[in-house]
Structures are given as C-alpha cells and as structure tokens.
Amino acid sequence: MRKVKNLSQKEVALSIDIAQAQYSVLESGKVVPTLPTLEKIAKVFEVDISQLVRKSNVSDEDINISILEKVKLIDTLDNDEKGCLLKMIDIAISKKKMKDNLATLMQG
C-alpha cells in the first residue's frame, strides 16, 4: 500500500510518529505492530485496519489506489473540466496504442 500511495518509509514513519528503522521492521513483518500503531498506519493509507492485516493475492499492478481515488474525484469536476481531462486521457491512450502498434510492426 505504501508503494501504491507513492510514500517512502520515512514519510509513513513520520506520519505515525516512529523512527524509519522501526517502521521498516514493521513493514517487513519481523515485528507485529500494536493496535494503536495499526490504527495510525491505516489512517495514513486511508483504509480499514482489516485491509492492512488480510492477505491478498492482488498485486500493486492490479489496483493502484491513487488512480482509483483520482477517478472518483473526476466526477466532482464541472463538465468543462471533466471534458478536457477526458480528452487528455483519450490522447494519451491513443498515443500509447500507436507506439505499441509501431513496435509490433517493427518486430514483424
């Protein structure tokens, strides 16, 4: 979750008021955090504690929380802003498809 949120260990450690080395040990699973520490970490990541402690088969690539949060916020924009943003997304996607097609043609 930390990587998906694009946070460093130091940033998380500062947010929960512990040393970076101590956070690193928690994140690696070498030490079990206390309930108050879990609550602080969950607050930083904006998730329930249950999401921190459950095992998941979903990789970082499958779900990018920051992108999901941004998509939710798009709906709060006025129609002109939303239209401009969607046009930029369409352009970026078209550019990616064109690059992929050119790469395929170059290989074949």
C-alpha positions in Angstrom: 0.0 0.0 0.0 2.9 2.4 0.8 4.3 2.0 -2.7 0.9 2.4 -4.3 0.4 5.6 -2.4 3.8 6.7 -3.5 5.1 7.2 0.0 8.5 6.5 1.4 9.1 4.6 4.6 10.4 7.8 6.1 7.1 9.6 5.2 5.0 6.9 6.8 7.2 6.7 9.8 6.9 10.5 10.4 3.2 10.3 9.9 2.8 7.7 12.6 5.5 9.2 14.9 8.0 6.4 14.9 11.6 6.0 13.6 12.0 4.9 10.0 14.0 1.9 11.1 11.2 0.9 13.4 8.7 1.2 10.5 10.9 -0.8 8.2 10.9 -3.7 10.7 7.1 -3.4 11.0 6.6 -3.4 7.2 8.9 -6.4 6.7 6.8 -8.4 9.1 9.6 -9.0 11.6 7.7 -7.4 14.4 3.9 -7.3 15.0 2.6 -3.8 15.4 0.4 -2.8 18.3 -3.2 -2.0 17.7 -2.6 1.8 18.1 0.2 1.6 15.6 -2.0 -0.3 13.2 -4.7 2.4 13.6 -2.2 5.1 12.7 -0.9 3.2 9.7 -4.5 2.6 8.5 -5.2 6.3 8.8 -2.2 7.2 6.7 -3.2 4.8 4.0 -6.9 5.8 4.3 -8.0 2.1 4.8 -9.6 0.0 7.5 -7.3 -2.0 9.7 -8.7 -5.2 8.2 -7.2 -4.2 4.9 -3.8 -4.0 6.5 -3.8 -7.4 8.1 -5.6 -9.5 5.5 -3.5 -11.5 3.0 -4.2 -10.5 -0.6 -3.4 -12.1 -3.9 -3.9 -8.7 -5.6 -0.6 -7.2 -6.8 0.2 -3.5 -6.8 -0.2 -3.5 -10.6 -3.7 -4.8 -10.3 -5.0 -2.0 -8.2 -3.5 1.4 -8.0 -5.2 3.2 -5.1 -4.1 6.6 -6.1 -5.6 6.2 -9.6 -8.8 4.9 -8.2 -9.1 7.9 -5.8 -8.4 10.3 -8.8 -11.1 8.6 -10.9 -13.6 9.1 -8.1 -12.7 12.8 -8.0 -13.2 13.3 -11.7 -16.9 13.1 -11.1 -16.7 16.1 -8.9 -15.4 18.4 -11.6 -17.6 20.7 -13.7 -18.5 19.5 -17.2 -15.9 21.6 -19.0 -13.0 20.4 -16.7 -14.2 16.8 -17.0 -14.4 17.1 -20.8 -10.9 18.5 -21.0 -9.5 15.8 -18.7 -11.2 13.0 -20.6 -9.8 14.4 -23.9 -6.3 14.4 -22.5 -6.8 10.8 -21.3 -8.0 9.8 -24.8 -5.0 11.4 -26.4 -2.6 9.6 -24.0 -4.3 6.3 -24.7 -4.2 6.8 -28.4 -0.5 7.7 -28.3 0.2 4.5 -26.3 -1.7 2.4 -28.8 0.1 4.0 -31.7 3.5 3.3 -30.1 2.5 -0.3 -29.4 1.4 -0.8 -33.0 4.6 0.7 -34.3 6.7 -1.5 -32.1 4.7 -4.6 -33.3 5.3 -3.6 -36.9 9.0 -3.0 -36.4 9.3 -6.5 -34.9 7.4 -8.2 -37.6 
